[in-house]
Amino acid sequence: MHRIRVLIVDDSAIVRKIFSEELSKYPDIEVIGVAPDPFVARDKIVSLKPDVITLDIEMPRMDGLTFLKKIMKYYPLPTIIVSSLTAKGGKLTLEAMDIGAVDVIAKPGSSYSVGDMSAQLAEKIRAASRVNMIKREITSMTESAAEAEPIRALAQTSNKVIAIGASTGGTEALKKVLIKMPPNSPGIVIVQHMPANFTTAFAARLNDICQITVKEAQDNDSVTPGTALLAPGNYHMILRRSGARYYVEVKTGPMVHHQRPAVDILFKSTAKYAGANAIGVILTGMGADGAEGLLEMKKAGAGTIAQDEKSCVVFGMPKEAIKLGAADKIVTLELIASEIIKMV
């Protein structure tokens, strides 16, 4: 069995120790080295040739973003950002994703146990190891809504709901979908696997570039046309209905597929409360989260879409959904928005 070779780059001796100890529990992962700063990390990358690196953003001597730019230019490697659960950490993380980082994890101890962090980190490392950095298209989030392909105007569709789930590679995939949605599109509910606070910054960034309104969901928010609600990190999001009104419940609870928020939680509630009035979309990501939920949506009469293998950063979640027969359509990323409109 090939073991995924990981280099941990972090100025915190405690984080280096926790990551090393926790990852040693997984037989398919090997920590081949640690580095307290980018200068040591540079030499170890050259000599040890890791498959994946974890990278702290805020470090002495050279910050993580500057180092990440150098990595992506001279030695592209799948990189998982390790960040503090702060507003500044969320903003810096989005910049790192723009530069080429493939995923993010919060430093342990802030909002979840070391055990939860361990399972999430292992999953993220497995997903990152599958990313082809040469094939991967690195684009910035500076694209404007004016550059979106024109979409035929829609009638009011207040009774429709679009539910979207994504993980690794999802920040870019969601941007490409949402930027093409017209202002009068049906209400949208989204789960993107991200830690707390990072979803706040991500929603704000999407809101700046999209024709629709994008916001981090709060408990009891209504699902209305022209608005997308993004599940907050570390909270599940459930779709509910009261009369003609759809709204979301934001709550804690056990992790599902090592995730909180979990796509399955959102999709299964959408199947129950929206039924044939819904459209489900599963995008790039590792694992099986969302596959069963998408199947429940299809059985309830919803239209369902899975991103195709060629355009996925990691063909995991869509693959599992397709295997279950949950997807009505298998579509390349660039055409997903148009396919959603057709279904509406």
N, C-alpha and C positions, 0 to 999 in steps of 0.2 A: 504494500500500500504506500502510495506517495504521501509523504507528510508535508503539510504546508509550512514553509519556512518563514518565520516571522521575526522582524526586528522591531523592538520597542524603543521609541525615541521620546523621552520625557525627562524634564529636569527634576521631577519629584522622585526621590528614591522609594517612597512609599508606593507610588503608582507603578513604578517599574517592578517592585517586589510583588505587589498584588497581581498584576497582569501575568507575570512569569509563573507564579504559583498556580493561578487559576487555569491558565492555558495548558499547563503541564498535565492537567487531568484529562485532556482530550487526546486520544491516541493518534488522531489524524493531523495534529498541530504540533509544531516544534518551535520553541523560541530559540533562535540561533544566536541572539545577542541583544544587548541593551545599550543605549547611548544617552548620556545626560544632556547633550546639545547637538546641534546640526553639524558641527565640525567633526566630532567623533563619529556621528552617524554617517557622514559622507564617506569616511574611510571604510567603515564597516559595510556599507552598501557595495562598495567596489570589491572588497575582499570576500564577503560572505554571500553576496548575490541572493538576497531574500526574495520570496515570492510576494510578500505583503509587508508593509510597514504601518505601525500606528504612530501618529505624530501629534504631539502637543502643540497647540498654536502659540501659547505665550511662554517663551523661553528666553534665557539670557544669551548674550553674544550675537545670536541671530534669531529673529522670530520665525515661527513656523510657516507663515505665509511666504516670506522671502525664500525660505528653504524649499518649500513646495514648488515655487516657480522654477527654481534651479533643477529640482528633480524632474519635473515635467519637460523641461527643455533638453536636459542632457541624459537622463536615465529614467524614462517613464516607468513608474511602479504603481500598482494599486495601493492607494493610501487611504487609511481610515483616520479621520481627525478625532482627537481626544480633546474635549473642550469643557470649560466650566459652565455651569448652569446659570449664566447671567445674560442680560440683554447684549452686552458687549461680545460675549462668547457666541451668541446666536448670529450676530452680524458678521463676525470674523469667520464663522463656519460657512456661511453662505458665500463669502468671498473665496474660501478654500474650495468649495464645490464648483464655483465658476472656473477656478484655475485648473481643476482636474481631480480633486479628491473624490473618491467613490462613495464614501459613507461617513457617518459621524456617530460617536458614542460619548455620553457624558461621563465625567470623572466619577468614580465609585463613591458611594456614601451620601450623595446629595438627596436623591429621591427614590432610590431603590437599593435593595440589599446587594452585597457582593455576589451572592449566588445568582440573582437575577442578571446582574451585569455580566457575570461570567458566561452565562448561556447566550446572552445577546452578542457579546464580543466574539465568541466562537462562531456563531452564525454569520456575523458580519465578515469575519476573516474568510470563512468558506466562500461566501458570495464574492468577496473582493478577489480571491484567487482565481475566479472564473472570468474576470473581466479582461478582455483583450485591449490593452492600452493603445496598441497601434491602430486597431480598428475603431476604437471609441472616438466619437466626434466630440471635441471639447468646444463648447460654445458658451458665450457669456449670457447673462440674463439682462442684457441691455436692449434686446429686441423690443420694438414698440408695438403697440396694438395696431398702429396704422399700417404695419407691414403684414398683418394677417390677411390670408386669402379671403376675398369677399364671400359671404355665405348668404343664401337666399333668406329674406326676411321671414320671420316666424309670426304666426298668430299667437295670442296669449295662451300660454300652456301652464296655467297655475296648478293643474292637477297632475302634472308629470314631475318625476324626480329622477335625477341622474346620480348614481352612486359610483364612485371611482376608488380603487385601491391600488397602492403602489409601494415599492420598497427600494432596494438598491437601484440607482439610476432614475428613480422616480421624480426627483426635483426637476431634472431637465425634461423628462417625458411629460409631466404635468404642465410645465410651462408651454410646451408645444401644443398640447391639447387646449388648455384654457385660453390661450391668446387668440384662438380662432373661434371662440364661442361668442355669439352676438349678444348685445345687451339685453335682449328679450328672451334669452334661452331659459329653459326650465331651471328650477332650483337644483343646485348641485351640492352633494355631500361627499367629502373626501377623507380617506385615511391614507396618510403617508407615514411610514415608519420613521419617526424622528423623536428625539428626547424633548422634554419640556423646555420652554423658552425658545428653542430653535424654530418651532412651528410658528411662534409669534412673528419672528423676523421673516420667515419664509412667506407667510400669508401677506405681510406688508409688501414684500418685494413683488409678489404676483399681482397684488392690487394695483401697484404702480404701472404695470405694463399691460394689463388686460382691459378689455372693454366692459367686462362684468365686474361686479364688486367681489373681492375676495377677502374674507376675514377669518380669524381664528374663532372657532365656535365657542359659545358660552351656553351654559345650561338653559334650556327653554327657548333658544333662538328659533324663530320661524324659518322654514325653508321656503323661500320666495323666488319668483322668476328674476333672473339677472344677478343672482347672488350665489357665491360658492362658500360653503362653510367647511373649514379645515379642522379636523379633530385635533385638539391640543395634545401635545406630547405628554405621555404618562397617564392619559385618560382615555377610556373607551368612549365611543360615540354611538348612540342608538337612535334610529329614526322612530318617531312615534306619530300617531295621527289622532286628532280630536276634531270630529266633524269633518269639515273641508280643509282644516288646517294641518299641515305637516310641521313638525318641530323636532328638535333634537334634545336628547338627554345626554348629558356629559357626566360620567361617573367613574369611580375607581373600580377595582375588582381584580381577580386573578389574571395574570398574563395568559394569553392564548397564542399558541405557536411561538412562545417566548416574546410576545409583543403586547404592548399596551401603548397606543391604541392598536386594535387588531381589525383587519379587514373583514374577517368572518363575522365578527360581532355586528358591524355595520350592515353587511350584505344580508345576513339572516333577518335582521330587523326590517330591512327594506323589503325583503320578500314577504314578510308577514303583514306589514302595514301599507305598502304601496302596490304590491302584486303586479298586475299587468300594466299599471301606470308607471312602472319604473324601467330604467335602462341601467344595466350593470356593466362596468368596464374594469378589467383587470390588466394592470400594466407591469412593466419590468420589476423583477425582484426575486430574491432567493426564497426557497422553501415552498410551502403549500398554503400559506395564509390566504384566504379568500376563495379558494377553489370550491370547497363545499358550499360556501355561502352563495357563490355565483350559480351553482347548480340549483340551489333552493330558489333563487330568483327566477331562473329559467322555468322551473317546474310551476312557479306561481304565475307564469305568463309574461314575465319581463323579457325585453330584448337584451341580449348579452353579447359582449365584445371582448376578445382577448388580443393583446398585442402579439404580433408575430415574432418568430425567433430572430430573424435577421436584424430587426430594429431594436431588440432588447439589449440592454447592458448585461443583464443576467436573465436567462430564459428559465426561470424556476416557477414562480407563481402562475404565469400564463400557461406554462407547459402542463402543470398539474390540473389546471382547470380544463384544458383541452382534452387531457386523458380521461377526465370524468364525463366528457361530453357536455360540459357546461356552457360552451361558447357557441352562439349562433353564427358569429362572424369572427374570423381571424384576420386581423388588419394591420398593415404597417403603420408605424407611429404617425407619420405625416398625414394619413387619411382617417385617423380615428375620429377627429372632430366632425368631419364631413359625414362619417358613418353614423355618429350619434344624431346629427341633424336629420338624416334620412329616416332613422327609426322614430324620431319624434314626429 
